[in-house]
Amino acid sequence: MLIRHVGFRPQVRVVTLAAVGAIDLLFRLHAAVQSLDPVVVEEPAPVLSRGLREMEERRRRGLGQFVTTAQLRELEAWRNLIEVLRRLGVNFEREARTGRLFPTSPRGPTEMSLKSCRMQIVLDWAPATDLDLAAIPISSLGGVEVYKGISETPVIFERGTDAACGVIVLWTRER
């Protein structure tokens, strides 16, 4: 007779049964510690959107300032997007009509105008002229790029006259 249970050493016993009657048998199994090969769990590398891949390439080239997905995850618990952009040197002014903050060039008013130089905002490739940056949760973003003037702004983001004052590019988070 073979007696076994997971986690215990099996026992083999020879039992002779009489032709008539019942017998009770008691077996004590001894625990068997068995070492298993280690299990390695690998998380697949995240698949980045085209925008985030290209942001990473621009970051490696060194023009502009960048906040990566990992850096945003560290900041999301205690910062808002306005504070992140201020850390990157972006200035803000309050719009009189709506009361919202809008980003201005770190250079301030241009030589040709006493008005502040308003930065262009791009969200996932699309111009976002009336975007309320204070309302965007950091947890929804996958990356941020800041270009403080036309000389460092990639051509793909130069849309309209606001690009001369600099461009803020926001990439939404990958799902």
PASEDO-94509 format. One record per residue (C-alpha): residue in three letters; x, y, z. Coordinates in steps of 0.02 Angstrom, whole numbers, plus 50000, padded with zeros to 5 digits. Example, Ala and Ser with C-alpha at 12.3 -4.5 7.8 and 13.67 -1.06 7.14 Angstrom:
BEGIN
R    aa      c1      c2      c3
R   ALA   50615   49775   50390
R   SER   50684   49947   50357
This chain:
BEGIN
R    aa      c1      c2      c3
R   MET   50000   50000   50000
R   LEU   50065   50175   49954
R   ILE   50014   50320   50064
R   ARG   50059   50496   50010
R   HIS   50008   50677   50031
R   VAL   50080   50838   49960
R   GLY   50215   50906   50075
R   PHE   50249   50738   50159
R   ARG   50364   50591   50123
R   PRO   50268   50444   50050
R   GLN   50261   50279   50143
R   VAL   50250   50106   50072
R   ARG   50178   49971   50186
R   VAL   50138   49792   50156
R   VAL   49972   49748   50235
R   THR   49904   49572   50246
R   LEU   49717   49564   50263
R   ALA   49622   49420   50340
R   ALA   49480   49344   50239
R   VAL   49351   49406   50362
R   GLY   49341   49563   50469
R   ALA   49398   49743   50465
R   ILE   49558   49821   50527
R   ASP   49603   49998   50573
R   LEU   49773   50062   50519
R   LEU   49856   50221   50577
R   PHE   49996   50299   50476
R   ARG   50103   50447   50526
R   LEU   50175   50541   50380
R   HIS   50332   50648   50403
R   ALA   50344   50820   50327
R   ALA   50459   50833   50179
R   VAL   50535   51002   50141
R   GLN   50557   51014   49956
R   SER   50658   51151   49875
R   LEU   50588   51220   49716
R   ASP   50679   51314   49582
R   PRO   50662   51502   49606
R   VAL   50521   51585   49514
R   VAL   50568   51742   49418
R   VAL   50427   51860   49376
R   GLU   50470   51983   49241
R   GLU   50364   52133   49201
R   PRO   50361   52167   49015
R   ALA   50435   52332   48963
R   PRO   50298   52460   48940
R   VAL   50253   52497   48761
R   LEU   50271   52683   48740
R   SER   50166   52786   48623
R   ARG   50250   52867   48474
R   GLY   50245   53035   48564
R   LEU   50332   52970   48720
R   ARG   50462   52875   48616
R   GLU   50502   53033   48519
R   MET   50507   53134   48681
R   GLU   50638   53014   48746
R   GLU   50742   53039   48587
R   ARG   50733   53228   48607
R   ARG   50780   53212   48790
R   ARG   50937   53115   48741
R   ARG   50985   53253   48620
R   GLY   50976   53379   48762
R   LEU   50870   53522   48695
R   GLY   50732   53577   48812
R   GLN   50684   53515   48983
R   PHE   50593   53352   49018
R   VAL   50495   53265   49153
R   THR   50484   53079   49122
R   THR   50347   52958   49171
R   ALA   50449   52895   49319
R   GLN   50481   53073   49381
R   LEU   50296   53115   49364
R   ARG   50249   52962   49468
R   GLU   50364   53027   49607
R   LEU   50286   53200   49599
R   GLU   50102   53157   49581
R   ALA   50066   53136   49766
R   TRP   50119   53308   49820
R   ARG   50131   53424   49669
R   ASN   50017   53492   49536
R   LEU   50063   53526   49355
R   ILE   50084   53713   49384
R   GLU   50216   53678   49518
R   VAL   50306   53552   49406
R   LEU   50314   53681   49266
R   ARG   50374   53816   49387
R   ARG   50516   53700   49439
R   LEU   50564   53697   49255
R   GLY   50572   53887   49251
R   VAL   50403   53925   49173
R   ASN   50321   54086   49234
R   PHE   50134   54107   49254
R   GLU   50015   54253   49248
R   ARG   49832   54260   49291
R   GLU   49713   54292   49147
R   ALA   49599   54438   49193
R   ARG   49446   54369   49102
R   THR   49445   54191   49171
R   GLY   49560   54202   49322
R   ARG   49659   54051   49260
R   LEU   49847   54043   49257
R   PHE   49931   54040   49087
R   PRO   50116   54003   49054
R   THR   50228   54143   48997
R   SER   50403   54144   48930
R   PRO   50538   54156   49063
R   ARG   50599   54308   48966
R   GLY   50442   54406   49014
R   PRO   50373   54539   48898
R   THR   50450   54546   48725
R   GLU   50546   54696   48662
R   MET   50409   54732   48537
R   SER   50267   54720   48661
R   LEU   50238   54760   48842
R   LYS   50121   54610   48853
R   SER   50187   54447   48921
R   CYS   50245   54320   48797
R   ARG   50119   54177   48812
R   MET   50189   54002   48785
R   GLN   50106   53880   48667
R   ILE   50035   53719   48741
R   VAL   50027   53555   48645
R   LEU   49932   53404   48711
R   ASP   49969   53238   48623
R   TRP   50019   53324   48459
R   ALA   49870   53445   48457
R   PRO   49879   53630   48498
R   ALA   49784   53664   48659
R   THR   49766   53852   48667
R   ASP   49632   53862   48803
R   LEU   49692   53721   48915
R   ASP   49678   53747   49104
R   LEU   49844   53676   49164
R   ALA   49791   53683   49347
R   ALA   49649   53561   49309
R   ILE   49762   53425   49235
R   PRO   49805   53291   49363
R   ILE   49987   53236   49356
R   SER   49927   53055   49364
R   SER   49854   53075   49189
R   LEU   50022   53124   49113
R   GLY   50160   53016   49042
R   GLY   50284   53153   49002
R   VAL   50314   53340   48994
R   GLU   50429   53440   48880
R   VAL   50469   53624   48900
R   TYR   50553   53729   48766
R   LYS   50585   53908   48824
R   GLY   50606   53989   48654
R   ILE   50596   53965   48466
R   SER   50781   53923   48453
R   GLU   50762   53761   48553
R   THR   50584   53714   48500
R   PRO   50576   53567   48379
R   VAL   50497   53615   48212
R   ILE   50354   53492   48237
R   PHE   50290   53599   48382
R   GLU   50309   53770   48301
R   ARG   50128   53814   48267
R   GLY   50077   53995   48262
R   THR   50157   54146   48339
R   ASP   50150   54080   48518
R   ALA   50290   53957   48479
R   ALA   50411   54105   48478
R   CYS   50381   54121   48666
R   GLY   50414   53937   48699
R   VAL   50313   53777   48698
R   ILE   50250   53660   48834
R   VAL   50214   53485   48768
R   LEU   50108   53367   48874
R   TRP   50093   53182   48839
R   THR   49952   53083   48918
R   ARG   49992   52926   49016
R   GLU   49994   52755   48934
R   ARG   49855   52639   48987
